[in-house]
Amino acid sequence: MMKNLKDAQILVDRTETGTEEFNEFQAILLNRSKERSKEQNNLIELMSLKFKMEDYLRSDGKQHLLVGDFLKAYLAAFEIRQNKFAEYIGIRPSNLSKLIKGERSLNHELALVFGKIFRNDPMLWLDVQDKNKLNELSKSKSREIRKYSLKDLINQ
């Protein structure tokens, strides 16, 4: 809880960086972070990574991140070796490596497993993969796809 009313005020007022109030605010946050349990820190990390995936899905498509990039981030955040993870989920390490490198597609079963382990929606994993595939196709097939329109279809 807040030590006093001044601490509470710091959290609601706009504070400029480099000021004494900003430094106090940082100290409050640092103390709070030290008080969190490992489970609370894990939940925060899970939420952070989930938000990064959601942000990627909302992004303009200029950035290209693989399902494997996100999986690597999850594994790194929780200090889980790829071989240990592959063994745990029952796939060969070489297949996991191919998935991480983007040489293999994520299947629905693995999306369910990833969703269960990392406490997020399995569709999030599939949506990342689908976004990338659609971006690739829109670039490689743009000329072919341009010919289609509802107006032309109706006027035939």
Helices and strands as residue ranges (DSSP letters): H 5-12, H 20-35, H 38-58, H 67-77, H 82-89, H 93-101, H 108-118, H 122-140, H 142-146, H 150-154
